[in-house]
């Protein structure tokens, strides 16, 4: 039985597994006698672990059935209830299971009587669960959720329903930042071979502003009893893929120059799109940015990437008429929104952070002083 297997893992492996939500029993260790090391957790692939339906797991637990090595008949080799029943030799035990779409109960199943020849009674056996392949029905198509989408759904639900949040939306005049980017494109390209983007400059403004606001750059534990203030900035950047959303993290971003950050961010982003990002490179963020500006989004609010206490939503830059010194002028205006966990951050705390961030973005030369 899985529970009786002796688990050997280093403290670092256990700590990382806890942060990433990885079940150590699903990881194969590469150390002595199967000891699990930190690298085993970092390289763990969610798609490679054993998938078991809740009902199948429940039956296996009750009857002490070891499912290690069992290949299921469900979608993606998922172990289903009928796969587990195949491992039970006692027909009497099998017959006591009343299986349906919602679970099972210990009872004698009532046979279904169908039309048969006079004097004979035909019994229809309980229909076995079949593999559900993606199938089109009319104008609709139903497909199983991928493991990535299941993880996203779980984490977003936990964040949305578990944290009381408030949102502040600010308008930023991007005139100076856009002008600075034009001046930086060539020198950054010569030094790194990479093209500096507006997102890179926004990120640097966030990175430089966060250390002045410890509650914005903090984490709340699961019991909501302790706040951890981070004396460093690990910046998460939400990256959208067709399959779902990943958040690569630039570790130690507050110690990087702009050139170093551009290189680190481009490397992580490229490996995210090529699906070569390790789990450890998606963990440990202290603050996250979600940017949909390149898609022309006028305004949006992102859900907090827990255990962060806040997330910044960046929208598109649009030409707008704004008052300046008693006159109406046209300026490139960007809307940014801060979603904050009200258990940690108050409205005034969020406003002070956004005031400083707005000042840094509207006068970006201060970032290099």
Order of alpha helices (4+ residues) and beta strands (2+ residues): alpha-alpha-alpha-alpha-alpha-beta-beta-beta-beta-beta-beta-alpha-beta-alpha-alpha-beta-beta-beta-beta-alpha-beta-beta-beta-alpha
